[in-house]
C-alpha cells in the first residue's frame, strides 16, 4: 500500500504563466504523482499548487520545483496583495492515505533538511511540525515579510530550523509543515444581502462562539447576485460538513432566507463526505457506509445541495 | 445604581443541615442580599449556595460565612465523592449588573486579602482573577486535594496568592475568582437510550468539535425513564441557548428521536433568554426586545420547551 500525501505549495508568482509552468514541470509526467491544480492569482501575485501522490516521490519533486522557483522568483521586486516571505512562501504537507500524522512529521524533518541543502533557503518548521512555540502559526513566522526577515532571522528566537540565520538574497525563507486537511466549503444563500451572510458566519465560527473547527465569513458573488457563507473546516474529523450546513440553515431561518446550494472549493476526502452522508442516511458514526464514488456524489448533491460537484473533486478519485 | 454580583460558594459539608444553616446565616435577613438556593448533596458531602446582591455587602457576608465554615468543617475527617481542598472549597464571583468584569476582578483581590486575614486560610486566585497561569483552572489548583495540599503548597509554583505557604490545619485552602455566568441547561430526549444522549452530547460539545462554549454529557433520569443531554453553557454571550437547543434537535433527527422539553438548573440571566427569543421571533441581535418577565417566561416555554420554569428562575426577578 502506497503512502499518499498532498502538498499545497504557495509560490510568490501569480502573473507569469510561463514561469509557473517551469516551476510545476517536476510534478508532471511522473508515475505516482498527480498535479491536481495550479491556481494563479494576479492581484495576490501568488500561485497555489495542489499535488497528490506517493510521499517520497512527491517530496523529491517538490525539491526540484523549489530549486526552479528559487532561481526564477526574485522577492526583491515582488509586489502583491498577499503577504509573503519567500519565493516558495509555504509548503503544507497533508497525510492522505496509509500514512499517519506522526510519520508525516518525521518525513518533514528529512525533507526540510534536503530542501535547504538543495536551495540554500532557510526553513521554518510550522504547524504540527513546529519545534518551537513561536512557529506554530504561519502569520507569526511571516510577520515582517520578506523585507523584515533580513533582521528578524538574526534574533535568536527566530533562528531557522534548517539553514543559516541569513535569508536567501532573492528567495527569502520558507515554512514547511504538516497540517490537517482543510476543506474549503461555501454555502449559497437565497439573498443578495451581505449583512445576513456576515451575521450567520459570526454565529457558526469558532472565534465568536460557534463550532470549534469552522472559520467563516461572508462573500458576495457578483455573477449570480447572491451571498455566501464562505468557510474553512479545519478538522473535518471533529466538525463535520453536515454540521456546518445544518447550522447555516438553522441560522438563516431567522432572516427567512433559505440555503439554495453549497460548493466545495478544491478537493475533499471521501471520509469527510461519507461521515456527513451517514447523518442524512440515519446511520451511526460507527456504522460502515460503503458506496461507489458516483453514489457518494449523488447523495452529496441530494443532501448537501452540492453544485459543480463530481468524482474529480474527491481525493480518492486520484488515489484508488 | 447598585452594583450587583452573584457568588456561588461551595462548602465541604453536604449532610448536616444544622451546620449548613449556621454557615449560611450571614446571608439571611440583610438588606441588599438575597440567598437564592442552598443545595446539599450527601454523596458529594458538599453544598452549593447561591447568593445575589450588592457587591460589598455580599463579600462582607461571605467573610462571615467563611469564618463559620472554617470553625465547623474539619477536612481531616471529611469524606465524599466530590474532590475538595478546603472547607470553603471555591468561591466563584460573577458580575451581574452595573459592574464590569474588570471591576469585579479588582474587588476579588481586596476580598481575598480580607478573607485570608479573617480565616487564616491560604487563597488561590483562579479563573479570570488568576495571576499565574497554573491557577486558571480549578482542577489544576485542586489536584492532590486537601491531603496533598500540605506538601504542594510548599512548592514555589504553588505558593498561595494570599496567606502563608501552609494549609489551614482543618480548613485547607480556598480558591476565589471571577468567572462568567454559567448556565446549567438540560435537554430532554424522547428516549431512554443513554448512548443516544452520549452521541449527541459528543457532537455539540467543544471538546470534540462542537460549539465553543458548550460542555455536555449524557444523563439518565430515573423518575421519568428518559435521557438528557446535560450541559453547561460557559459564555452565553457567544454561544446562545437556542444554538444548543437547535443543535441537539438537529443531531437527534439521526436517531429519529425528538426533543420533548428542556430545563434550566439554577438561575439564568434575562439577557440569555431574550437573546435566544430574538432568534425565534425573527429579530436581529441588535434589535431591542423589551418584554415583561412573565412574557419572557411564556415565550421561553413556547420556543425552548422549558419545563418547571417561572420568573423566579430569572436573575432579574431578584434585582429589579
Boltz contact constraints between the chains, C-beta under 6 A:
constraints:
  - contact:
      token1: [A, 206]
      token2: [B, 212]
      max_distance: 6.0
  - contact:
      token1: [A, 208]
      token2: [B, 238]
      max_distance: 6.0
  - contact:
      token1: [A, 209]
      token2: [B, 212]
      max_distance: 6.0
  - contact:
      token1: [A, 209]
      token2: [B, 213]
      max_distance: 6.0
  - contact:
      token1: [A, 209]
      token2: [B, 238]
      max_distance: 6.0
  - contact:
      token1: [A, 209]
      token2: [B, 239]
      max_distance: 6.0
  - contact:
      token1: [A, 212]
      token2: [B, 206]
      max_distance: 6.0
  - contact:
      token1: [A, 212]
      token2: [B, 209]
      max_distance: 6.0
  - contact:
      token1: [A, 213]
      token2: [B, 209]
      max_distance: 6.0
  - contact:
      token1: [A, 238]
      token2: [B, 208]
      max_distance: 6.0
  - contact:
      token1: [A, 238]
      token2: [B, 209]
      max_distance: 6.0
  - contact:
      token1: [A, 239]
      token2: [B, 209]
      max_distance: 6.0
  - contact:
      token1: [A, 246]
      token2: [B, 250]
      max_distance: 6.0
  - contact:
      token1: [A, 250]
      token2: [B, 246]
      max_distance: 6.0
  - contact:
      token1: [A, 254]
      token2: [B, 279]
      max_distance: 6.0
  - contact:
      token1: [A, 254]
      token2: [B, 282]
      max_distance: 6.0
  - contact:
      token1: [A, 279]
      token2: [B, 254]
      max_distance: 6.0
  - contact:
      token1: [A, 282]
      token2: [B, 254]
      max_distance: 6.0
